[in-house]
Amino acid sequence: MPVTYIPTLVNDNAHDEEIWSVAWSKKANVIVSGSLDASVKCWDASTGEFKYELKEHALGVMSVDTHGSRAVTASLDAIIAIWDLENNGTLVKKIVGDPGQTWSARFSPDGESIATGSHSGNIHIYNIETGEKTTTFSAKGFIMSIAYSPDGQFLAAGADDGGIYVYNTETGQLAHTFSDHTMAVRSLTFASDNRTLISGCDDKCIHVYDVEHGQLASILTGHTSWILSVAANPDISKQQLASGSADGKVKVWDLGMRSVIETHEGDEGEVWNVAWNSEGTKLVSVSSDKTIRWYASSGSS
């Protein structure tokens, strides 16, 4: 029987406006959420209680990510902020990018750099300690999503025209271009095997790619509107994927069976982002109705 998940906590009105992004930090035991209201808030990952706010941004926060005890946030104000979550959210580094150049931000697997997507089609890499831009990969279109493979070998970028670009970070070369989607690719995630890339798109389809061989492996359908977020369960043995959509639903998929395990409803707006804990036993989602929801597998505490 597949592992299933049950709703455990709900934070209503967690922000004043839509919540666009969320990430889970195991080391600090916090959930980090970013909102259209320009706020970034940290919540106790176990109880859902508010802990503290990260104050730096002046405009909506589109992207949050965590690595160890650090978080990175990217905002419409073109600021990339790096925070220490074990020190009450102390600001570690502030990087001011060019307008439109910091749409999404992700830590590299070694935690030493940040990759950002941009309106211009460039993917910029910044060194965390110095704040300097070290590398730029050039793609096409508005880069709306980015993801590293867990081993750091690949960096993938998804564009508003449906294109997906996969770069080999060791050689600095473009490894693959996928053009199977027909609309904006809003989310990307790698499975823990480092070779399975999964995309969520406005065409209501989830694509699963074999990056090693440069092939489309499968297409998952079931959402009735834009797919805004996809997140692979870090526990590779479960072969699971979570997705959030503008149809207000969170779905958990079995990648092996290529089918939906369960569908969670209840959000009154778009589910903008979903994130797993590091063990793959719990899931969190955020939506335009200002709500944060927790889910846990049976038997997890």
N, C-alpha and C positions, 0 to 999 in steps of 0.2 A: 504494500500500500504506500502511495506517495505521502510525504510529510505535508500536512496542511497547517494553516495559520488562522488564529482567531484574534479578533479585535480585543485589545486589552486596555488602552488608554486613549482618551480624546482630550485635546486642548482646544477649546473653542475660543475664537477671537484672540489667538496667540499673537497676532500683529494687527495693526490698524488698517492695513491694506492687504492685497493678495500676497501670498507666500510663494515665491518663485523657486526657491532652492533649499536643499537640506543635505546635511552630511552627518555621519556618525563617527565619533572619536572614541575608540576603545580605551586608549591610555588615559584620557581625561574623564571618561564615562559621561560624555555630554553629547547632546544633539545640537547642531548648529543650524539655524534657519535664517534665510535672507529674504527680504520682502521688498515690494514696490514702495513701501513707506520709508525706504533708505535705512532701516534698522537691521541689525544682526543680533539675534538673541541666542543664548545658550541655555539649555534645559537639561536637568538631570535625566540621563538616559534610562534609569531604572524607574523613577517615580513620575517623571514628566514635570516636575516642579521647576519654575523659573530660577535660574542661578544668577546671570548677569548679562549685560548688554555690551556689545562691541561698537563703540561710537567713533566713526571716522568718515563715513560716506554721507554725501549730500543728495544723492539720487538713488533710484531703485537698485537693489542688489540682485543681479541676475544669477550669480554663480557662487557656490561655496564648496570647499573641499577640505579634507583633513588628512594629516599624515603624522602619526605618532601623537605628540601633544600639541601640534601646531594646526592652525586653520589658515586658509587663504580665502579672501573674498574679493569679488570683482563687481564693479558697479558701473552704471551709466555715466558716472562722473569721471570715468577713465582712470580711477585709482585701483591699484591692486594692493591689498593690505594683508599682511601676514601677522598672525596673532599667536601668543603663548597661552594655551588653554589651561595649563596647570598653574598659571600665575594670574588667575582672575582675568584672563583675556588681555594681557598687556600687549600693546602694539610693538611688534618686533621690527618690522620693515614696512615702509610705504614707498611704493613704486608708482610714479605718475606716467601713465602711458599716453599715447596720442589719442585724441577723440575717436571713438569707434574701434579702437584697437584692443579692447579688453573685454570682449563680450563674454567669454567663458575662460575659466582658469582651472588648471589641474596640476597637482604635485607630480613630479617624476617619482617613480617607485623608490629611488634612493633618498628622496626628500631634499635634494640639493638644488633643485630648480623648479620653475613654474612654467607651464606652457599655456599660452593664451590664444584664443581665436579672435578674428577681426572682420570688420566689414570689407576690408580691402582684399581679402583672400589670403592674407599672410597668417602664418602661425609663428608667434614669437616665443622664444625661450629666454627666460630671465634667471640669472644666478641669484639665489635667495640672499646670500651673505652680502654681496656687493650691490645688488639691485640693478646690475648692468644687463643689457640685452646681449646674449652670447650667440644666438643662432636664429635664423629666420628661414622657414620653409615656405615656399610660394605655391599656392593653389589657385583656384578660381572661385568666384562667387563670394557670398557672405558666409564666413565660417561660423556656424551656429553651435557646433558641438565638437569636443575633442576627448580623446581617451588614450591612455598608455596601456600597453600590455603589462601584466604584473612583473615580467622580467625586464621591462624597459627596452626591449629590442624594437618594438613597434610603437609608433605614434599615429593615431588615426584622426582625421578631421572630416566633419560632415558639413555640407554647404546647402544654401537655400535653393539651389537648382537641382538637388537630388544627388549630386556627386559626393563620393566618399574617396578620400585620398589617404593612403597608408604609406608612411615613411619608415625606412629602416634607420633607426637612430645611430647605429654603429657606423654605417657608411654615409649617412646623410642623403641618401638617394630615395627617390620615389619608388616604392616597391610595387604598388598596385593602385589602379584607379577603378572604382566600381561605379557604374552608372545605371543600376537597375531600378532605383527609385525615380519617381516622377515629380516629387515635390520636396519641400524642405526637410532635411535630416536634422531633427532637433536633439537627438540623444544618441550616444554611442557607449558601448561597454564591452570590455574583453572578459571572457570566461577565464577561470584560473589556469586553464591549460595553455594560456599565452597565445593560442593560435585561432581561437574562435572569437570572431568579432560580431557583435550584434548591434543593429541599428533600429531606431524608431523614427517614423516619418509621418508627415502630414497626409500621405496617401493611405493612412490607416493600416499599413503593413509593417511588420517586424521582419527584417531580413537577418539571416544567420549566414555568416561567411566563413570559409576556410581560408585564413590568411596565408597559411603555408603554401597552398596550391593556387591561391588567387581565384577561388571559385565561390559562387553562391550555392550554399548547401541546402537551405530551406527557407520557406516563407510562412510566417505565422499570421493568421487573420482571426479577428474576433471583436476587436474594438470597432466602434461605429463613428469615431471621429479621430482627429489628429492624435498621434502618439507622441507625448511630450517627454517621456522619460523611460529609459530601460536600464535595469541594473541586474547583472549576473550575480547569483548567489555565490559568495566566495568559497563555500564548501563544495568543491568540485564533485564530490560523491553524490550530491543531490541532483545535479544536472538541472538546476532551476533558474528561472528568469522572472523578475518582477517588472511590470510595466504600469505606467500611469498615463491617462488619456484625457483629452478634452471632453470625453463622454461622461466624466465624473467617476470612472471606475478604476480600481486597481485589480490587475490580474496577475496570477502566479502561473507560470507555464512549466511544463516538463519538456526540456529540450530534447531528450532522448525519444520521447513519444511524439514530439511536435504537436502538443495539445495543451489546452487550458486545464489546470488542476482545479482552480477556484477563481471566483470573481467576487470582489468586495464592492458594494455600493454604499451610498450614504453621503458622499460629498455633493454639495449643491452647485459646484462649479468645476472648472478644470483641475485635474490632478497634475500639478506642474512638475513634481519631482518625487522620486522614491529612492530609498537607500537602505542597505542591509547593515546589520552589525557584522563585526569581523568573523564571527563564528557561523554566520548564516542561519541563526535561529530566530532572529527578530527582524522586523521590517518597519520602516516609518515612511509616511507619505505626507505631503503638504499640498494645499490647494488654494484656489482663488477665493474660497469661502472663509479664508483666514484660519483654517483648522489644521492642526497636526494630529495625525492618527498613528498609533502604535499597533503592531500585530506581532504575535508570538506563536511559535510552533508548540504543539502540545507537549508538555513535559519540561519546557524551558522555564527558567525563573528570572 
